[in-house]
Amino acid sequence: MQSNKVPNYLPQAILLAIFCCQPFGIVAIIYAAQVNAKFQAGDYEGATTASDNAKKWCWISFGAAILFYLLIFIIGSLNQ
């Protein structure tokens, strides 16, 4: 039996869904919510995969928000 806890990234996913890119943040929340249930059921591979997917979607959400705000800044600068 594996005793290491798999990170679920749920707090990060929730914050990203609120403050960054909501669609990608919701995907991250869905994967993050699966981690603990799979870990407690003994599905360590599934928990690790869900954790990796949650982390990946957190970064995608963060990157999309940065690109969006950068684009808004550039467009705003050009219109002055």
C-alpha positions as CSV (number, residue, x, y, z in Angstrom):
1,M,0.0,0.0,0.0
2,Q,1.3,3.4,-0.9
3,S,1.3,6.0,1.9
4,N,2.3,9.1,0.1
5,K,-0.5,11.6,-0.4
6,V,-1.1,12.7,-4.0
7,P,-1.5,16.5,-4.3
8,N,-5.0,17.5,-5.6
9,Y,-4.4,21.2,-6.5
10,L,-8.0,22.0,-5.6
11,P,-7.3,25.4,-3.9
12,Q,-5.2,26.5,-6.8
13,A,-7.8,25.3,-9.3
14,I,-10.6,27.2,-7.4
15,L,-8.5,30.4,-7.3
16,L,-7.7,30.2,-11.0
17,A,-11.3,29.6,-11.9
18,I,-12.3,32.7,-9.9
19,F,-9.4,35.1,-10.9
20,C,-8.0,33.8,-14.1
21,C,-9.5,31.8,-16.9
22,Q,-12.8,30.3,-15.8
23,P,-13.3,27.6,-18.4
24,F,-9.9,26.1,-17.9
25,G,-10.1,26.6,-14.2
26,I,-13.3,24.5,-14.1
27,V,-11.6,21.7,-15.9
28,A,-8.8,21.9,-13.3
29,I,-11.4,21.7,-10.5
30,I,-13.0,18.6,-12.1
31,Y,-9.7,16.8,-12.2
32,A,-8.6,18.0,-8.7
33,A,-11.9,16.8,-7.2
34,Q,-11.2,13.3,-8.5
35,V,-7.8,12.9,-6.8
36,N,-8.8,12.2,-3.2
37,A,-11.6,9.8,-4.1
38,K,-9.3,7.7,-6.4
39,F,-6.5,7.7,-3.8
40,Q,-8.8,6.5,-1.0
41,A,-10.2,3.8,-3.3
42,G,-6.7,2.5,-3.9
43,D,-6.4,3.7,-7.4
44,Y,-3.0,5.3,-7.0
45,E,-2.3,5.4,-10.8
46,G,-5.7,7.1,-11.4
47,A,-5.1,9.6,-8.5
48,T,-1.6,10.4,-9.9
49,T,-3.1,10.9,-13.4
50,A,-5.9,13.1,-12.1
51,S,-3.4,15.1,-10.1
52,D,-1.1,15.6,-13.1
53,N,-4.1,16.7,-15.2
54,A,-5.3,19.1,-12.5
55,K,-1.8,20.6,-12.4
56,K,-1.6,20.8,-16.2
57,W,-5.0,22.6,-16.4
58,C,-4.0,25.0,-13.6
59,W,-1.0,26.1,-15.6
60,I,-3.0,26.3,-18.8
61,S,-5.5,28.5,-17.0
62,F,-2.8,30.7,-15.6
63,G,-1.1,31.0,-19.0
64,A,-4.3,31.8,-20.7
65,A,-5.0,34.6,-18.2
66,I,-1.5,36.1,-18.7
67,L,-1.9,36.0,-22.4
68,F,-5.4,37.6,-22.2
69,Y,-4.2,40.4,-19.9
70,L,-1.1,41.0,-22.0
71,L,-3.3,41.2,-25.1
72,I,-5.6,43.7,-23.4
73,F,-2.6,45.8,-22.3
74,I,-1.2,45.8,-25.9
75,I,-4.5,46.7,-27.5
76,G,-5.1,49.4,-24.9
77,S,-1.6,50.9,-25.5
78,L,-2.2,51.0,-29.3
79,N,-5.5,52.8,-28.9
80,Q,-4.0,55.8,-27.0
